[in-house]
Amino acid sequence: MKKIILTFLLLYVSVSFSQEIDSLKVIEIPESYSDYKGEPFIVKKDSLYLFRTPDVFLVNKKSFLAIKNVYQSTIEQDKMTKELIEKYSQTLRRNIDLERSLKINFSKSDSLDQKVYEKTQATLLNTQKALDYTINSLEKATNSLDIVDKAAKRQRRKGVFEKILIGVAGVGVGILVGVSL
C-alpha cells in the first residue's frame, strides 16, 4: 500500500512540475543569429532563452545606444565624404569638358570667346579652392574625432589604473591589519 501511495505521490509531483515548466515560454535564438544584421534582440526579464549561437555578448541599453550613436555618426560621415567626393568629381569632369569645348570654340572664335574662357577658368579655380577648403575642413573634423577617440581610450585606461591602485591599497591595508593583530 505504501508503494502505491508513494508511486501515486511521485507521479503527482512530476506532473505538477512538468506543467509549470511547460507554462514557461522558452525563446530560442538560432545559430543563424550570429550572421544577423540589424537591431539585436531585447531580452526581457523573467524569460528563458536558449542560445544556439557560439558567442553571446550582453550590453546594457546605455552602452548599446552609445555604440549605435557612434556607428550612425561614422556612417553619416562616410556618406557625406562619398557625396562630397562624388560631387567634386562631377564638377571637375564637367569643368574639364567645358574647358575642352571652350578651347575648340576659342580657336574658331574671336576675343569674346577669350573672355568667356577666362571667366570659366576663374570659376574653375574658385570651385577648386572651395573644394580644397571643404576637404581641409573634413580632414580637421576627422582629426578632431581621432583626438576625442584617444581621449576616451585614455580615460578608460585611467579608470582601470585607479581600480588597480585601490585594489593594491586594499591588499596593503589588509596585510597591515593582519600583521598588527
C-alpha positions, 0 to 999 in steps of 0.5 A: 500500500505504501508503494502505491501511495508513494508511486501515486505521490511521485507521479503527482509531483512530476506532473505538477512540475512538468506543467509549470515548466511547460507554462514557461515560454522558452525563446530560442535564438538560432545559430543563424543569429550570429550572421544577423544584421540589424537591431539585436534582440531585447531580452526581457526579464523573467524569460528563458532563452536558449542560445544556439549561437557560439558567442553571446555578448550582453550590453546594457541599453546605455552602452548599446545606444552609445555604440549605435550613436557612434556607428550612425555618426561614422556612417553619416560621415562616410556618406557625406565624404562619398557625396562630397567626393562624388560631387567634386568629381562631377564638377571637375569632369564637367569643368574639364569638358567645358574647358575642352569645348571652350578651347575648340570654340576659342580657336574658331572664335574671336576675343569674346570667346577669350573672355568667356574662357577666362571667366570659366577658368576663374570659376574653375579655380574658385570651385577648386579652392572651395573644394580644397577648403571643404576637404581641409575642413573634413580632414580637421573634423576627422582629426578632431574625432581621432583626438576625442577617440584617444581621449576616451581610450585614455580615460578608460585606461585611467579608470582601470589604473585607479581600480588597480591602485585601490585594489593594491591599497586594499591588499596593503591595508589588509596585510597591515591589519593582519600583521598588527593583530 
